[in-house]
Amino acid sequence: MAGYVYIVTNHKHGTLYIGVTSDLERRIYEHREALTPGFTSKYGCKQLVWYEEFWNIQDAIQREKSLKRWYRKWKIDLIEKMNPDWRDLYYELG
């Protein structure tokens, strides 16, 4: 099964949330609609600003764990390498 690691935020250089899922479009929709109480709904993290696809969900989970240990600056650099304008990538899925 494929997997995705993703970062959502509330605004450019704002609060960052890193997650993993097998269905990126569905999961980001859940964040956008605040369907699950928790960190992202509390801080308004609804904009998809970065993601990475993996052929194996286990590889995605490992990458997520690794990214969560990164310094904030490294995460921002990762986002800006793929998405320098911090546009919401949700609209570009599918």
NORTA-V527691 format. One record per residue. N is the residue number from 1. PSI is psi as a letter, one per 20 degrees, with the letter a starting at -180 (999 if undefined). NEAR is the number of other C-alpha atoms within 8 Angstrom. D_CENTER is the distance of its C-alpha to the mean C-alpha in whole Angstrom. Layout:
n=[N/N]
psi=[PSI/PSI]
near=[NEAR/NEAR]
d_center=[D_CENTER/D_CENTER]
This chain:
n=[1/2/3/4/5/6/7/8/9/10/11/12/13/14/15/16/17/18/19/20/21/22/23/24/25/26/27/28/29/30/31/32/33/34/35/36/37/38/39/40/41/42/43/44/45/46/47/48/49/50/51/52/53/54/55/56/57/58/59/60/61/62/63/64/65/66/67/68/69/70/71/72/73/74/75/76/77/78/79/80/81/82/83/84/85/86/87/88/89/90/91/92/93/94]
psi=[p/r/r/q/p/r/p/q/r/h/r/p/k/b/p/p/p/p/r/q/r/i/n/g/g/g/g/h/g/g/g/h/j/l/h/o/q/b/g/h/h/g/j/k/n/i/p/o/i/q/r/p/q/q/h/p/h/h/h/g/g/g/g/g/g/g/h/h/i/q/q/g/g/h/g/g/h/g/g/h/g/h/m/h/i/k/q/o/i/h/i/i/q/999]
near=[6/9/17/15/15/12/12/13/16/12/8/6/7/7/9/10/9/11/8/11/10/9/8/8/9/7/9/11/8/10/13/10/7/9/8/7/8/6/6/12/12/7/8/8/15/12/13/14/14/11/9/7/9/10/8/9/13/7/10/14/11/8/9/12/8/8/9/7/6/8/6/6/6/8/10/9/8/8/12/10/7/7/10/8/5/9/9/8/10/9/5/5/6/3]
d_center=[19/16/12/9/6/3/2/4/8/11/13/13/14/13/11/8/6/5/6/8/10/13/12/9/11/13/10/8/12/12/10/12/15/15/16/15/17/15/13/11/14/16/14/13/9/9/8/6/7/6/6/9/11/14/17/17/15/17/16/12/13/15/12/10/13/14/11/11/15/14/16/14/16/14/11/12/14/11/10/13/14/12/12/15/15/12/13/11/10/10/14/14/13/16]
